[in-house]
Amino acid sequence: MRVRSVVLIVLSVMLLAFAIGCAKQEPPKPAAPAAPVAAAPAADGKSIFESKCGVCHGIDRATARKETKEKWASIVKEMQGKKADWISDADASKIVDFLALDHGKK
C-alpha cells in the first residue's frame, strides 16, 4: 500500500512537471538582419534579367562579355525595342545596373 502511494505521488509530480514544461512559451526570436542595401538592386536586376532576358538567352551569354554601363544601357535599349512593353524602363534600369555592376568594364 505504501509503495502504491509513493508511485502515485511520483507519477503525479512527473505529470505536473511535464504539463508545466509544455506550457512554457519560448521568447520571440529576433528578426533576421536586413539584407545589405547594395546587394538588393543587383539581386533584383538579376532576377529581372532571368525572367525577361532569359526567355531568349541565358545569363551565360551576357556574362561572357564585359561592357561599360553606357554600352549595357544601349544593348538593353535595343532589346526593349524587339518586343514592345516586355521590358519597362524601370526594369531596364535595374537590368543595366546589374550588368554594369557584375559584368562591367572597370
C-alpha positions as CSV (number, residue, x, y, z in Angstrom):
1,M,0.0,0.0,0.0
2,R,2.8,2.4,0.8
3,V,4.6,1.6,-2.4
4,R,1.4,2.3,-4.4
5,S,1.1,5.7,-2.7
6,V,4.7,6.6,-3.5
7,V,4.3,5.6,-7.1
8,L,1.1,7.7,-7.5
9,I,2.8,10.7,-5.9
10,V,5.9,10.4,-8.2
11,L,3.7,9.9,-11.3
12,S,1.6,13.0,-10.3
13,V,4.7,15.1,-9.8
14,M,6.1,14.0,-13.1
15,L,2.8,14.7,-14.9
16,L,2.7,18.1,-13.3
17,A,6.3,18.9,-14.3
18,F,5.6,17.8,-17.8
19,A,2.5,19.9,-18.1
20,I,4.3,23.0,-16.8
21,G,7.2,22.4,-19.1
22,C,5.0,22.1,-22.1
23,A,3.0,25.2,-21.2
24,K,6.2,27.4,-21.2
25,Q,6.3,29.8,-24.1
26,E,9.5,30.5,-25.9
27,P,10.6,34.1,-26.1
28,P,10.2,35.5,-29.6
29,K,13.2,35.0,-31.8
30,P,14.9,38.2,-33.0
31,A,14.1,39.2,-36.6
32,A,16.6,38.2,-39.3
33,P,19.0,41.0,-40.1
34,A,18.1,43.1,-43.2
35,A,19.9,42.4,-46.4
36,P,22.5,45.0,-47.3
37,V,21.1,47.7,-49.4
38,A,23.8,47.4,-52.1
39,A,23.0,43.7,-52.7
40,A,19.3,44.1,-53.2
41,P,19.4,46.0,-56.5
42,A,21.9,43.6,-58.0
43,A,19.7,40.6,-56.9
44,D,16.6,42.3,-58.2
45,G,18.3,43.2,-61.5
46,K,19.5,39.6,-61.9
47,S,16.0,38.1,-61.3
48,I,14.5,40.6,-63.8
49,F,17.2,39.7,-66.2
50,E,16.5,36.0,-65.8
51,S,12.7,36.4,-66.2
52,K,12.8,38.9,-69.1
53,C,16.0,38.4,-71.0
54,G,16.3,34.7,-70.2
55,V,13.3,34.0,-72.4
56,C,15.6,34.4,-75.4
57,H,19.1,33.8,-74.0
58,G,20.7,32.7,-70.8
59,I,22.7,34.7,-68.3
60,D,25.9,33.0,-69.6
61,R,25.5,34.8,-72.9
62,A,25.5,38.2,-71.1
63,T,28.3,37.3,-68.7
64,A,30.6,36.2,-71.5
65,R,31.4,39.9,-72.1
66,K,32.4,43.0,-70.1
67,E,30.9,46.3,-71.2
68,T,30.7,49.8,-69.8
69,K,27.4,50.9,-68.2
70,E,26.6,53.0,-71.3
71,K,27.1,50.0,-73.6
72,W,24.9,47.8,-71.4
73,A,22.3,50.6,-71.5
74,S,22.5,50.6,-75.3
75,I,22.2,46.8,-75.5
76,V,19.2,46.7,-73.2
77,K,17.5,49.6,-75.0
78,E,17.9,47.6,-78.3
79,M,16.4,44.6,-76.6
80,Q,13.5,46.7,-75.4
81,G,12.7,47.6,-79.0
82,K,12.4,44.0,-80.0
83,K,9.1,43.4,-78.2
84,A,7.1,46.4,-77.1
85,D,6.2,46.7,-73.4
86,W,8.1,43.5,-72.5
87,I,10.8,45.3,-70.5
88,S,9.7,48.5,-68.8
89,D,12.1,51.4,-68.4
90,A,12.3,50.7,-64.6
91,D,13.2,47.1,-65.2
92,A,15.7,48.1,-67.9
93,S,17.4,50.4,-65.4
94,K,17.7,47.6,-62.9
95,I,19.0,45.2,-65.5
96,V,21.6,47.7,-66.7
97,D,22.7,48.3,-63.1
98,F,23.1,44.5,-62.5
99,L,25.0,44.0,-65.7
100,A,27.3,47.0,-65.1
101,L,27.9,46.1,-61.5
102,D,28.6,42.4,-62.1
103,H,29.8,42.4,-65.7
104,G,31.0,45.9,-66.4
105,K,34.4,47.1,-67.5
106,K,36.4,48.5,-64.7
